[in-house]
Amino acid sequence: MMEFFTGLLNSAAPLMLAGLGALLSDLSGALGIFIEGFMITGAFFSWIFAGWTGSVFLGTILSALLAGLAGWALARFVRFSGANPFIAGLALNLAASGITLSLSAAWFGTKGVLQNPGINIPDQSSFTIIAWVCALIIAIGLRKTIAGQRLRATGLSPASGFMNVAMERGIHPELYREGAWALAAFLAALAGAALTFRVGAYSPGGIAGRGWIALAAVYLGFRKAWGVVIAAIIFSLAERLGYGLQSFGALSATALLGLPSALALLLYFFSQFFKKREP
């Protein structure tokens, strides 16, 4: 039983990290459609940097910092160009897949799985600890710090009047939004790295749409940090149960791929139902 519980938490860690990043971007006023793309780049570059440096820790940090910088640059581009955040996020997702495949072909002569026996794969619990520490910091930061409260206020409707009040007090909501996107990209890259090192190799398509599930976890968790954590665990439980059913021949591979999305739709329906019933 303990082994199952530990395995469940380990499998939920990448989705927790991605979901927390999506939460930060959503609270800033624009849902991070780009989460999937930064998970892809994080998965690829963490493996590449780990091979170059000989350290999984350095490889993961470097890829996450690179993603954070790209997330900040994307937010700046949207701000000054007036581009639609949704379209910009979709474009980044498509670009991430193309860039990683092109670099893989150019550097290693293949667009397939990349392996490196020289990389010392860490224990899965390492990323689980990181995910829970991030959840604790974000949960406390959003509720107990001035920066967290300002970030949550940044995403309010302009009709609330916060924007005008903030500008009068020298607070710039757009800067908080840019910071939120940078943190979201950073966490998404950590999630991608967690998936890569859990497998022990970089596999194109290994993200398997988990970035979109992370976006669903934000609303299934009622836009709260611990709610996102619980939603990530539920999704991971469904995934593990699906693999168990598949091993018995009770569930096809196609149905297994659609199980998380179906569960997201079902849980979203119930979450909205109970939300409407609240006084």
GICORNOR-V118910 format. One record per residue. N is the residue number from 0. RES is the residue in one small letter. PSI is psi in radians with two decimals (999 if undefined). OMEGA is omega as a letter, one per 30 degrees, with the letter a starting at -180 (NA if undefined). NEAR is the number of other C-alpha atoms within 12 Angstrom. Layout:
N/RES/PSI/OMEGA/NEAR  N/RES/PSI/OMEGA/NEAR
//
This chain:
0/m/-0.76/l/7  1/m/-0.65/l/8  2/e/-0.70/l/9  3/f/-0.76/a/14  4/f/-0.75/l/16  5/t/-0.75/l/20  6/g/-0.63/l/22  7/l/-0.78/l/29  8/l/-0.68/l/33  9/n/-0.72/a/34  10/s/-0.42/a/36  11/a/-0.32/a/43  12/a/-0.84/l/47  13/p/-0.70/a/52  14/l/-0.58/l/56  15/m/-0.84/a/55  16/l/-0.82/l/56  17/a/-0.70/a/55  18/g/-0.69/l/59  19/l/-0.66/l/57  20/g/-0.74/l/53  21/a/-0.61/l/52  22/l/-0.79/a/50  23/l/-0.76/l/50  24/s/-0.66/a/45  25/d/-0.72/l/41  26/l/-0.40/l/38  27/s/-0.11/l/39  28/g/-0.07/l/30  29/a/2.07/a/36  30/l/2.35/a/38  31/g/1.41/l/50  32/i/-0.37/a/42  33/f/-0.02/a/51  34/i/-0.78/a/57  35/e/-0.75/a/46  36/g/-0.74/a/44  37/f/-0.43/l/57  38/m/-0.69/l/55  39/i/-0.86/a/47  40/t/-0.64/l/55  41/g/-0.71/l/49  42/a/-0.72/a/51  43/f/-0.94/a/51  44/f/-0.49/l/43  45/s/-0.67/l/47  46/w/-0.72/l/50  47/i/-0.85/a/35  48/f/-0.60/l/29  49/a/-0.66/l/35  50/g/-0.67/a/27  51/w/-0.72/a/19  52/t/-0.33/a/21  53/g/0.20/a/20  54/s/2.17/l/22  55/v/-0.67/a/35  56/f/-0.86/l/29  57/l/-0.71/l/23  58/g/-0.73/l/33  59/t/-0.80/a/44  60/i/-0.76/a/30  61/l/-0.75/l/30  62/s/-0.66/l/38  63/a/-0.70/l/39  64/l/-0.69/l/29  65/l/-0.74/l/29  66/a/-0.71/l/43  67/g/-0.72/l/34  68/l/-0.72/l/26  69/a/-0.64/l/33  70/g/-0.71/l/41  71/w/-0.75/l/29  72/a/-0.65/l/26  73/l/-0.75/l/37  74/a/-0.70/l/40  75/r/-0.72/l/25  76/f/-0.79/l/20  77/v/-0.70/a/23  78/r/-0.85/a/22  79/f/-0.39/l/14  80/s/-0.32/a/13  81/g/0.31/a/14  82/a/2.70/l/17  83/n/2.16/a/20  84/p/-0.61/a/31  85/f/-0.83/a/23  86/i/-0.70/l/19  87/a/-0.69/l/29  88/g/-0.75/l/34  89/l/-0.71/l/25  90/a/-0.71/l/23  91/l/-0.69/l/32  92/n/-0.79/l/29  93/l/-0.70/a/22  94/a/-0.64/a/21  95/a/-0.77/l/32  96/s/-0.78/a/31  97/g/-0.73/a/21  98/i/-0.81/a/24  99/t/-0.70/l/37  100/l/-0.70/a/28  101/s/-0.77/l/19  102/l/-0.67/l/23  103/s/-0.73/l/26  104/a/-0.68/a/17  105/a/-0.72/a/12  106/w/-0.63/a/14  107/f/-0.04/l/17  108/g/0.35/l/13  109/t/2.61/l/18  110/k/0.22/a/22  111/g/-2.66/a/20  112/v/2.40/l/24  113/l/2.21/l/32  114/q/2.66/l/25  115/n/1.75/a/22  116/p/-0.32/a/13  117/g/-0.20/a/17  118/i/2.18/l/27  119/n/1.79/a/21  120/i/2.20/a/32  121/p/2.90/l/22  122/d/2.51/a/19  123/q/-0.48/a/27  124/s/-0.33/a/24  125/s/-0.83/l/25  126/f/-0.48/l/35  127/t/-0.76/l/32  128/i/-0.75/l/22  129/i/-0.74/a/27  130/a/-0.76/a/38  131/w/-0.62/l/30  132/v/-0.75/l/22  133/c/-0.71/l/33  134/a/-0.74/l/34  135/l/-0.79/a/23  136/i/-0.78/a/19  137/i/-0.72/l/37  138/a/-0.78/l/25  139/i/-0.74/a/19  140/g/-0.68/a/22  141/l/-0.51/a/29  142/r/-0.55/a/20  143/k/-0.10/a/16  144/t/2.71/l/15  145/i/-0.70/a/15  146/a/-0.70/l/24  147/g/-0.70/l/26  148/q/-0.66/l/24  149/r/-0.63/l/34  150/l/-0.79/l/38  151/r/-0.60/l/32  152/a/-0.44/a/32  153/t/-0.60/a/36  154/g/0.02/l/30  155/l/2.76/l/23  156/s/2.48/l/17  157/p/-0.43/l/15  158/a/-0.30/a/10  159/s/-0.31/l/13  160/g/-0.03/a/15  161/f/-0.68/a/23  162/m/-0.79/a/24  163/n/-0.73/l/19  164/v/-0.73/a/18  165/a/-0.79/a/22  166/m/-0.66/l/16  167/e/-0.51/a/12  168/r/0.15/l/12  169/g/0.26/l/12  170/i/2.27/a/21  171/h/1.78/a/23  172/p/-0.59/a/34  173/e/-0.54/l/30  174/l/-0.66/l/24  175/y/-0.64/l/34  176/r/-0.72/l/41  177/e/-0.71/l/37  178/g/-0.67/l/33  179/a/-0.71/l/44  180/w/-0.66/l/47  181/a/-0.77/l/36  182/l/-0.67/l/41  183/a/-0.76/l/52  184/a/-0.68/l/51  185/f/-0.84/a/45  186/l/-0.65/l/55  187/a/-0.70/l/57  188/a/-0.67/l/52  189/l/-0.70/l/54  190/a/-0.74/l/53  191/g/-0.71/l/50  192/a/-0.71/l/53  193/a/-0.70/l/52  194/l/-0.70/a/45  195/t/-0.85/a/44  196/f/-0.32/l/43  197/r/-0.64/l/32  198/v/-0.57/a/24  199/g/0.25/l/28  200/a/2.76/l/31  201/y/2.21/a/39  202/s/2.07/l/31  203/p/2.34/a/35  204/g/0.11/a/27  205/g/-0.33/l/31  206/i/-0.61/l/39  207/a/0.74/l/26  208/g/0.21/a/29  209/r/-0.41/l/44  210/g/-0.64/l/48  211/w/-0.62/l/35  212/i/-0.62/l/46  213/a/-0.65/l/54  214/l/-0.70/l/42  215/a/-0.58/a/43  216/a/-0.48/l/46  217/v/-0.82/a/41  218/y/-0.53/l/36  219/l/-0.42/l/37  220/g/0.25/l/34  221/f/0.58/l/27  222/r/0.67/l/33  223/k/2.56/a/31  224/a/-0.87/a/39  225/w/-0.47/l/33  226/g/-0.69/l/26  227/v/-0.70/l/41  228/v/-0.81/a/42  229/i/-0.74/l/31  230/a/-0.70/l/40  231/a/-0.69/l/46  232/i/-0.70/l/37  233/i/-0.77/l/32  234/f/-0.73/a/41  235/s/-0.63/l/36  236/l/-0.74/l/28  237/a/-0.69/l/27  238/e/-0.75/a/33  239/r/-0.67/l/26  240/l/-0.64/l/21  241/g/-0.74/l/26  242/y/-0.64/l/23  243/g/-0.74/l/17  244/l/-0.63/l/18  245/q/-0.64/a/19  246/s/-0.45/l/14  247/f/0.01/l/12  248/g/0.21/a/13  249/a/-0.14/a/15  250/l/2.26/a/19  251/s/2.87/l/17  252/a/-0.64/l/18  253/t/-0.75/l/13  254/a/-0.61/l/19  255/l/-0.70/l/25  256/l/-0.59/a/23  257/g/-0.14/a/22  258/l/-0.85/l/30  259/p/-0.70/a/37  260/s/-0.70/l/27  261/a/-0.70/l/19  262/l/-0.68/l/29  263/a/-0.77/l/31  264/l/-0.74/a/22  265/l/-0.81/a/17  266/l/-0.60/l/27  267/y/-0.68/l/25  268/f/-0.82/a/17  269/f/-0.62/l/18  270/s/-0.71/l/25  271/q/-0.62/l/17  272/f/-0.84/a/13  273/f/-0.50/l/14  274/k/-0.66/l/15  275/k/-0.45/a/10  276/r/-0.19/l/9  277/e/2.48/l/8  278/p/999/NA/5
//
